[in-house]
Amino acid sequence: MLGRKQEINLQVQQIIDGLLLLVTFWGSFAFRYYGKDWFGWEVSIGPFTDFHWMIPVIIPFGLIAL
C-alpha cells in the first residue's frame, strides 16, 4: 500500500514539475518578448508560435534532468 502511494505521489510531482517548467518557459519568453517595450531593448524575438516545437522536447527531457 505504501509503495503504491509513493508511486502516485511521484507521478503527481512529475506532472507539477512539468507544469512549472512550462510556466517558466512561457514566462521567460514573455519577459524577453515584451522587454523591448518595457525596458527599451533594441532587438526583440519572434512570436510564441515560433517556439511551440520546443515544448514537447523540453518538458520530457526537463523532467528527466530534474
C-alpha positions, 0 to 999 in steps of 0.5 A: 500500500505504501509503495503504491502511494509513493508511486502516485505521489511521484507521478503527481510531482512529475506532472507539477514539475512539468507544469512549472517548467512550462510556466517558466518557459512561457514566462521567460519568453514573455519577459524577453518578448515584451522587454523591448517595450518595457525596458527599451531593448533594441532587438526583440524575438519572434512570436510564441508560435515560433517556439511551440516545437520546443515544448514537447522536447523540453518538458520530457527531457526537463523532467528527466534532468530534474 
